[in-house]
């Protein structure tokens, strides 16, 4: 028996499809891809903010943070 696919699973698949579609379009039109934009943000004043946001998101998704310190888990 296959496990049920949740709305969250569908949302992650949709997000992945969007990233692939946008990067393909950006590549075809000569725009910055999402990876290029992220890498560039690490070379200017935004670097500490971007790294803090990335670290928090990674800690949230991997549940490294205790729930009391993770606002996204407390809201959900």
DRENDRENLO-718531 format. One line per field, with one value per atom (N, C-alpha, C): residue number from 1; residue in one letter; x, y, z. Coordinates in nm, 4 decimals, always signed. Layout:
DRENDRENLO-718531
nr [NUM; ...]
rest [A; ...]
X [X; ...]
Y [Y; ...]
Z [Z; ...]
//
This chain:
DRENDRENLO-718531
nr [1; 1; 1; 2; 2; 2; 3; 3; 3; 4; 4; 4; 5; 5; 5; 6; 6; 6; 7; 7; 7; 8; 8; 8; 9; 9; 9; 10; 10; 10; 11; 11; 11; 12; 12; 12; 13; 13; 13; 14; 14; 14; 15; 15; 15; 16; 16; 16; 17; 17; 17; 18; 18; 18; 19; 19; 19; 20; 20; 20; 21; 21; 21; 22; 22; 22; 23; 23; 23; 24; 24; 24; 25; 25; 25; 26; 26; 26; 27; 27; 27; 28; 28; 28; 29; 29; 29; 30; 30; 30; 31; 31; 31; 32; 32; 32; 33; 33; 33; 34; 34; 34; 35; 35; 35; 36; 36; 36; 37; 37; 37; 38; 38; 38; 39; 39; 39; 40; 40; 40; 41; 41; 41; 42; 42; 42; 43; 43; 43; 44; 44; 44; 45; 45; 45; 46; 46; 46; 47; 47; 47; 48; 48; 48; 49; 49; 49; 50; 50; 50; 51; 51; 51; 52; 52; 52; 53; 53; 53; 54; 54; 54; 55; 55; 55; 56; 56; 56; 57; 57; 57; 58; 58; 58; 59; 59; 59; 60; 60; 60; 61; 61; 61; 62; 62; 62; 63; 63; 63; 64; 64; 64; 65; 65; 65; 66; 66; 66; 67; 67; 67; 68; 68; 68; 69; 69; 69; 70; 70; 70; 71; 71; 71; 72; 72; 72; 73; 73; 73; 74; 74; 74; 75; 75; 75; 76; 76; 76]
rest [X; X; X; X; X; X; X; X; X; X; X; X; X; X; X; X; X; X; X; X; X; X; X; X; X; X; X; X; X; X; X; X; X; X; X; X; X; X; X; X; X; X; X; X; X; X; X; X; X; X; X; X; X; X; X; X; X; X; X; X; X; X; X; X; X; X; X; X; X; X; X; X; X; X; X; X; X; X; X; X; X; X; X; X; X; X; X; X; X; X; X; X; X; X; X; X; X; X; X; X; X; X; X; X; X; X; X; X; X; X; X; X; X; X; X; X; X; X; X; X; X; X; X; X; X; X; X; X; X; X; X; X; X; X; X; X; X; X; X; X; X; X; X; X; X; X; X; X; X; X; X; X; X; X; X; X; X; X; X; X; X; X; X; X; X; X; X; X; X; X; X; X; X; X; X; X; X; X; X; X; X; X; X; X; X; X; X; X; X; X; X; X; X; X; X; X; X; X; X; X; X; X; X; X; X; X; X; X; X; X; X; X; X; X; X; X; X; X; X; X; X; X; X; X; X; X; X; X]
X [+0.0842; +0.0000; +0.0889; +0.0579; +0.1353; +0.0898; +0.1877; +0.1468; +0.0740; -0.0167; -0.0929; -0.0002; -0.0286; +0.0460; -0.0283; +0.0421; -0.0219; -0.0180; -0.0933; -0.0884; +0.0505; +0.1175; +0.2545; +0.3490; +0.3298; +0.4114; +0.3892; +0.2648; +0.2323; +0.2923; +0.2897; +0.3458; +0.4969; +0.5674; +0.7114; +0.7389; +0.6589; +0.6763; +0.6504; +0.5466; +0.5181; +0.6304; +0.6867; +0.7979; +0.9197; +0.9486; +1.0608; +1.0374; +0.9159; +0.8831; +0.8988; +0.8564; +0.8710; +1.0183; +1.1014; +1.2444; +1.3056; +1.2757; +1.3292; +1.2799; +1.1501; +1.0936; +1.1536; +1.1644; +1.2210; +1.3666; +1.4456; +1.5865; +1.6041; +1.5200; +1.5286; +1.4969; +1.3888; +1.3522; +1.4611; +1.5156; +1.6226; +1.7446; +1.7794; +1.8937; +1.8701; +1.7485; +1.7160; +1.7177; +1.6763; +1.6658; +1.7870; +1.8838; +2.0031; +1.9851; +1.8823; +1.8611; +1.9450; +1.9533; +2.0165; +1.9278; +1.9911; +1.9171; +1.9047; +1.8245; +1.8102; +1.9438; +2.0211; +2.1521; +2.2473; +2.2463; +2.3325; +2.2933; +2.1658; +2.1177; +2.1562; +2.1403; +2.1773; +2.3269; +2.4082; +2.5536; +2.5941; +2.5321; +2.5638; +2.5262; +2.4172; +2.3757; +2.4776; +2.5644; +2.6671; +2.7935; +2.7920; +2.9106; +2.8911; +2.7781; +2.7549; +2.7024; +2.6433; +2.5982; +2.4922; +2.4274; +2.3210; +2.3722; +2.5018; +2.5556; +2.5154; +2.5354; +2.4974; +2.3477; +2.2636; +2.1192; +2.0818; +2.1391; +2.1100; +2.1566; +2.2782; +2.3291; +2.2481; +2.2048; +2.1215; +1.9874; +1.9262; +1.7977; +1.8142; +1.9210; +1.9465; +1.9705; +2.0491; +2.0770; +1.9485; +1.8660; +1.7399; +1.6498; +1.6344; +1.5472; +1.5956; +1.7262; +1.7820; +1.7570; +1.7790; +1.7541; +1.6060; +1.5190; +1.3747; +1.3370; +1.3822; +1.3435; +1.3993; +1.5158; +1.5758; +1.5382; +1.4590; +1.4107; +1.5252; +1.6308; +1.7439; +1.7088; +1.6313; +1.5910; +1.4813; +1.4916; +1.3775; +1.2543; +1.1383; +1.0142; +0.9957; +1.0375; +1.0167; +1.0985; +1.2056; +1.2884; +1.2585; +1.1620; +1.1313; +0.9913; +0.9817; +0.8486; +0.7656; +0.8258; +0.7476; +0.6824; +0.7502; +0.6892; +0.5820; +0.6021; +0.5006; +0.3742; +0.3878; +0.2701; +0.1943; +0.2670; +0.2033; +0.1498]
Y [-0.1183; +0.0000; +0.1248; +0.2177; +0.3419; +0.4405; +0.5143; +0.6170; +0.7301; +0.7927; +0.9038; +1.0223; +1.0936; +1.2148; +1.3318; +1.4075; +1.5184; +1.6458; +1.7442; +1.8745; +1.9350; +1.9117; +1.9603; +1.8970; +1.7651; +1.6972; +1.7607; +1.7874; +1.8505; +1.9911; +2.0640; +2.1987; +2.1945; +2.0984; +2.0860; +2.0500; +1.9625; +1.9282; +2.0497; +2.1274; +2.2491; +2.3500; +2.3644; +2.4569; +2.4122; +2.2836; +2.2312; +2.2525; +2.2293; +2.2504; +2.3975; +2.4876; +2.6302; +2.6679; +2.6178; +2.6503; +2.6011; +2.4785; +2.4239; +2.5059; +2.5369; +2.6129; +2.7535; +2.8204; +2.9558; +2.9537; +2.8604; +2.8560; +2.8240; +2.7372; +2.7078; +2.8340; +2.9037; +3.0260; +3.1318; +3.1472; +3.2447; +3.2109; +3.0844; +3.0416; +3.0724; +3.0438; +3.0685; +3.2162; +3.3025; +3.4461; +3.5260; +3.4597; +3.5297; +3.6060; +3.5706; +3.6324; +3.5584; +3.6171; +3.5462; +3.4297; +3.3154; +3.2038; +3.2288; +3.1488; +3.1633; +3.1378; +3.0416; +3.0138; +3.1313; +3.1914; +3.3072; +3.4239; +3.4467; +3.5547; +3.5308; +3.4078; +3.3745; +3.3947; +3.3443; +3.3588; +3.5063; +3.5880; +3.7309; +3.7977; +3.7523; +3.8129; +3.7864; +3.6888; +3.6580; +3.7412; +3.8320; +3.9137; +4.0597; +4.0934; +4.2336; +4.2429; +4.3538; +4.3818; +4.2835; +4.2119; +4.1187; +3.9869; +3.9607; +3.8294; +3.7844; +3.8663; +3.8179; +3.7869; +3.8680; +3.8436; +3.7154; +3.6973; +3.5780; +3.4524; +3.4555; +3.3380; +3.3080; +3.4112; +3.3900; +3.3284; +3.3807; +3.3268; +3.1824; +3.1555; +3.0202; +2.9238; +2.9668; +2.8821; +2.8531; +2.9565; +2.9351; +2.8379; +2.8592; +2.7727; +2.6278; +2.6089; +2.4739; +2.4119; +2.4889; +2.4377; +2.4053; +2.4883; +2.4630; +2.3337; +2.3195; +2.2034; +2.0731; +2.0787; +1.9572; +1.9377; +2.0310; +2.0266; +2.0204; +2.0936; +2.1037; +2.1962; +2.3003; +2.3950; +2.3360; +2.3565; +2.3180; +2.3995; +2.3412; +2.4062; +2.5447; +2.5639; +2.6940; +2.8051; +2.7704; +2.8702; +2.8800; +2.8045; +2.7993; +2.8548; +2.9837; +3.0436; +2.9735; +2.9244; +2.8583; +2.7301; +2.6565; +2.5357; +2.5708; +2.6781; +2.7179; +2.7669; +2.8357; +2.8868; +2.7747; +2.6687; +2.5583; +2.4601]
Z [+0.0000; +0.0000; +0.0000; -0.0879; -0.0976; +0.0095; +0.0666; +0.1631; +0.0917; +0.1635; +0.1065; +0.0811; -0.0246; -0.0569; +0.0062; +0.0876; +0.1581; +0.0744; +0.1169; +0.0509; +0.0619; +0.1747; +0.1909; +0.0898; +0.0647; -0.0375; -0.1741; -0.2059; -0.3347; -0.3436; -0.2322; -0.2308; -0.2555; -0.1931; -0.2173; -0.3637; -0.4195; -0.5615; -0.6504; -0.6168; -0.6920; -0.6817; -0.5622; -0.5433; -0.6243; -0.6219; -0.7001; -0.8496; -0.8955; -1.0374; -1.0748; -0.9862; -1.0122; -1.0246; -0.9343; -0.9383; -1.0687; -1.1073; -1.2319; -1.3510; -1.3548; -1.4668; -1.4733; -1.3586; -1.3587; -1.4028; -1.3489; -1.3865; -1.5344; -1.5892; -1.7318; -1.8124; -1.7757; -1.8457; -1.8321; -1.7107; -1.6886; -1.7737; -1.7788; -1.8599; -2.0076; -2.0564; -2.1977; -2.2325; -2.1392; -2.1670; -2.1216; -2.0613; -2.0168; -1.8856; -1.8092; -1.6790; -1.5747; -1.4552; -1.3440; -1.3018; -1.2795; -1.2213; -1.0710; -1.0049; -0.8601; -0.7898; -0.8379; -0.7780; -0.7960; -0.9143; -0.9376; -0.8477; -0.8333; -0.7483; -0.6023; -0.5563; -0.4188; -0.3981; -0.4905; -0.4785; -0.4760; -0.5585; -0.5607; -0.4298; -0.3671; -0.2405; -0.1294; -0.1489; -0.0492; -0.0679; -0.1641; -0.1906; -0.1521; -0.0925; -0.0562; +0.0870; +0.1216; +0.2581; +0.3069; +0.2153; +0.2544; +0.3108; +0.2963; +0.3330; +0.4740; +0.5799; +0.7133; +0.7244; +0.6614; +0.6668; +0.5934; +0.4760; +0.3961; +0.4687; +0.5237; +0.5942; +0.7204; +0.7915; +0.9102; +0.8713; +0.7655; +0.7200; +0.6727; +0.5989; +0.5486; +0.6656; +0.7644; +0.8805; +0.9583; +0.9774; +1.0487; +0.9717; +0.8417; +0.7628; +0.7659; +0.7546; +0.7608; +0.8977; +1.0047; +1.1398; +1.1591; +1.1023; +1.1121; +1.0395; +0.9167; +0.8363; +0.8918; +0.9548; +1.0105; +1.1579; +1.2120; +1.3505; +1.4521; +1.4224; +1.5145; +1.6306; +1.6021; +1.7059; +1.7936; +1.9249; +2.0092; +1.9687; +1.9844; +1.9396; +2.0010; +2.1239; +2.1890; +2.1243; +2.0492; +1.9811; +1.8318; +1.7851; +1.6419; +1.6169; +1.5805; +1.5625; +1.4553; +1.3504; +1.2456; +1.2983; +1.3811; +1.4394; +1.5400; +1.6165; +1.7131; +1.6438; +1.5310; +1.4585; +1.3916; +1.3489; +1.2789; +1.3751]
//
